[in-house]
Each structure stands twice: as C-alpha cells, then as structure tokens.
Amino acid sequence: MAGNPLLRGLAPTHPGEVLREDVAPALDLGPDELARRLGVSADAVQGILETTQPVTPEMALRLGRLFGNSPEFWLNLQRDYDLRTLEPTLARELAAIRPVAA
C-alpha cells in the first residue's frame, strides 16, 4: 500500500472518530450542542460521528472555525480515510495500470 509506511497495517481513522472520541468529549460537547454550534442539523453531525457520512468542505470550514484549527485538518483526515479505505478495494485494478515514463 502506498502512503506513510508508519500507517501501514493500521485501520484508517474516519474524522468522525476523532470528533467523537477526542475532540467533542474534551470540550464536553454532545451531538446536539455540537450541531447547534456548527449551525447544522443533528442528523448531519450524527452521520459524521457514526462514520457513515464524510466531512465535506463545508463541514470542514465549520469544524475549523468552531475548534480554532484549519478546514484542511478535517479535509486531510477525510482524504486519508477515503484513500486508505478505497485503495485495497482497487488494488488489483491499480496493479494492472502501467505508469507512463516521464
């Protein structure tokens, strides 16, 4: 698998896990309060917390503003999760693609 060799063998982490397990509890924010502060529906937040919905660019902007970090932080977590989740599924097809020489 491509990517960071330190992460090989570890399950990819959905940004919702980070939000659910680390960020929200540290700030004592439940799902409803989180949704209220973000200005989104409780369903939108619940989908992310349950890892059934991705962090979109819009949500990344909201999360970055709320927590004082960057939207790129949240999008990078999502991008890494997406790539690491999809790559094994496509491994056979990707192996059949021959790179072009520069």
Contact map, one row per residue, 1 for C-alpha under 8 A:
111000010000000000000000000000000000000000000000000000000000000000000000000000000000001100000000000000
111110000000000000000000000000000000000000000000000000000000000000000000000000000000000000000000000000
111110100000000000000000000000000000000000000000000000000000000000000000000000000000000000000000000000
011111110000000000000000000000000000000000000000000000000000000000000000000000000000000000000000000000
011111110000000000000000000000000000000000000000000000000000000000000000000000000000000000000000000000
000111110000000000000000000000000000000000000000000000000000000000000000000000000000000000000000000000
001111111100000000000000000000000000000000000000000000000000000000000000000000000000000000000000000000
100111111100000000000000000000000000000000000000000000000000000000000000000000000000000000000000000000
000000111110000000000000000000000000000000000000000000000000000000000000000000000000000000000000000000
000000111111000000000000000000000000000000000000000000000000000000000000000000000000000000000000000000
000000001111100000000000000000000000000000000000000000000000000000000000000000000000000000000000000000
000000000111110000000000000000000000000000000000000000000000000000000000000000011001100000000000000000
000000000011111011000000000000000000000000000000000000000000000000000000000010001000000000000000000000
000000000001111111000000000000000000000000000000001000000000000000000000000011001000000000000000000000
000000000000111111100000000000000000000000000001001001100000000000000000010011001000000000000000000000
000000000000011111110000000000000000000000000001111001100000000000000000000000000000000000000000000000
000000000000111111111100000000000000000000000000111000000000000000000000000000000000000000000000000000
000000000000111111111110000000000000000000000000000000000000000000000000000000000000000000000000000000
000000000000001111111111000000000000000000000000100000000000000000000000000000000000000000000000000000
000000000000000111111111100000000000000000000000100000000000000000000000000000000000000000000000000000
000000000000000011111111100000000000000000000000000000000000000000000000000000000000000000000000000000
000000000000000011111111110000000000000000000000000000000000000000000000000000000000000000000000000000
000000000000000001111111111000000000000000000000000000000000000000000000000000000000000000000000000000
000000000000000000111111111111000100000000000000000000000000000000000000000000000000000000000000000000
000000000000000000011111111111000000000000000000000000000000000000000000000000000000000000000000000000
000000000000000000000111111110000000000000000000000000000000000000000000000000000000000000000000000000
000000000000000000000011111110000000000000000000000000000000000000000000000000000000000000000000000000
000000000000000000000001111111000000000000000000000000000000000000000000000000000000000000000000000000
000000000000000000000001111111101100000000000000000000000000000000000000000000000000000000000000000000
000000000000000000000001100111111100000000000000000000000000000000000000000000000000000000000000000000
000000000000000000000000000011111110000001001100000000000000000000000000000000000000000000000000000000
000000000000000000000000000001111111000001000000000000000000000000000000000000000000000000000000000000
000000000000000000000000000011111111100000000000000000000000000000000000000000000000000000000000000000
000000000000000000000001000011111111110000001000000000000000000000000000000000000000000000000000000000
000000000000000000000000000000111111111111011000000000000000000000000000000000000000000000000000000000
000000000000000000000000000000011111111111000000000000000000000000000000000000000000000000000000000000
000000000000000000000000000000001111111100000000000000000000000001000000000000000000000000000000000000
000000000000000000000000000000000111111100000000000000000000011001000000000000000000000000000000000000
000000000000000000000000000000000011111110000000000000000000000000000000000000000000000000000000000000
000000000000000000000000000000000011111111011000000000000000000000000000000000000000000000000000000000
000000000000000000000000000000000011001111111000000000000000000000000000000000000000000000000000000000
000000000000000000000000000000110011000111111100000000000000000000000000000000000000000000000000000000
000000000000000000000000000000000000000011111110000000000000000000000000000000000000000000000000000000
000000000000000000000000000000000010000111111111000010000000000000000000000000000000000000000000000000
000000000000000000000000000000100110000111111111100000000000000000000000000000000000000000000000000000
000000000000000000000000000000100000000001111111110000000000000000000000000000000000000000000000000000
000000000000000000000000000000000000000000111111111111000000000000000000000000000000000000000000000000
000000000000001100000000000000000000000000011111111111100000000000000000000000000000000000000000000000
000000000000000110110000000000000000000000001111111100000000000000000000000000000000000000000000000000
000000000000000110000000000000000000000000000111111110000000000000000000000000000000000000000000000000
000000000000011110000000000000000000000000000011111111000000000000000000000000000000000000000000000000
000000000000000000000000000000000000000000000011111111000000000000000000000000000000000000000000000000
000000000000000000000000000000000000000000010011011111100000000000000000000000000000000000000000000000
000000000000001100000000000000000000000000000011001111110000000000000000000001000000000000000000000000
000000000000001100000000000000000000000000000001000011111111000000000000011001000000000000000000000000
000000000000000000000000000000000000000000000000000001111111000000000000001000000000000000000000000000
000000000000000000000000000000000000000000000000000000111111100000000010001000000000000000000000000000
000000000000000000000000000000000000000000000000000000111111110000000000000000000000000000000000000000
000000000000000000000000000000000000000000000000000000111111111000000000000000000000000000000000000000
000000000000000000000000000000000000000000000000000000111111111100000111111000000000000000000000000000
000000000000000000000000000000000000000000000000000000001111111110000110000000000000000000000000000000
000000000000000000000000000000000000010000000000000000000111111111000010000000000000000000000000000000
000000000000000000000000000000000000010000000000000000000011111111101010010000000000000000000000000000
000000000000000000000000000000000000000000000000000000000001111111111110110000000000000000000000000000
000000000000000000000000000000000000000000000000000000000000111111111110000000000000000000000000000000
000000000000000000000000000000000000110000000000000000000000011111111000000000000000000000000000000000
000000000000000000000000000000000000000000000000000000000000001111111000000000000000000000000000000000
000000000000000000000000000000000000000000000000000000000000000111111100000000000000000000000000000000
000000000000000000000000000000000000000000000000000000000000001111111110100000000000000000000000000000
000000000000000000000000000000000000000000000000000000000001100110011111110000000000000000000000000000
000000000000000000000000000000000000000000000000000000001001111110001111111000000000000000000000000000
000000000000000000000000000000000000000000000000000000000001000000000111111100000000000000000000000000
000000000000000000000000000000000000000000000000000000000001000100001111111110000000000000000000000000
000000000000001000000000000000000000000000000000000000100001001100000111111111000000000000000000000000
000000000000000000000000000000000000000000000000000000111001000000000011111111100000000000000000000000
000000000000000000000000000000000000000000000000000000000000000000000001111111110000000000000000000000
000000000000111000000000000000000000000000000000000000000000000000000000111111111000000000000000000000
000000000000011000000000000000000000000000000000000001100000000000000000011111111100000000000000000000
000000000000000000000000000000000000000000000000000000000000000000000000001111111110000000000000000000
000000000001000000000000000000000000000000000000000000000000000000000000000111111111000000000000000000
000000000001111000000000000000000000000000000000000000000000000000000000000011111111100000000000000000
000000000000000000000000000000000000000000000000000000000000000000000000000001111111110000000000000000
000000000000000000000000000000000000000000000000000000000000000000000000000000111111111000000000000000
000000000001000000000000000000000000000000000000000000000000000000000000000000011111111100000000000000
000000000001000000000000000000000000000000000000000000000000000000000000000000001111111110000000000000
000000000000000000000000000000000000000000000000000000000000000000000000000000000111111111000000000000
100000000000000000000000000000000000000000000000000000000000000000000000000000000011111111100000000000
100000000000000000000000000000000000000000000000000000000000000000000000000000000001111111100000000000
000000000000000000000000000000000000000000000000000000000000000000000000000000000000111111110000000000
000000000000000000000000000000000000000000000000000000000000000000000000000000000000011111111100000000
000000000000000000000000000000000000000000000000000000000000000000000000000000000000001111111110000000
000000000000000000000000000000000000000000000000000000000000000000000000000000000000000011111111000000
000000000000000000000000000000000000000000000000000000000000000000000000000000000000000001111111100000
000000000000000000000000000000000000000000000000000000000000000000000000000000000000000001111111100000
000000000000000000000000000000000000000000000000000000000000000000000000000000000000000000111111110000
000000000000000000000000000000000000000000000000000000000000000000000000000000000000000000011111110000
000000000000000000000000000000000000000000000000000000000000000000000000000000000000000000001111111000
000000000000000000000000000000000000000000000000000000000000000000000000000000000000000000000011111100
000000000000000000000000000000000000000000000000000000000000000000000000000000000000000000000000111110
000000000000000000000000000000000000000000000000000000000000000000000000000000000000000000000000011111
000000000000000000000000000000000000000000000000000000000000000000000000000000000000000000000000001111
000000000000000000000000000000000000000000000000000000000000000000000000000000000000000000000000000111
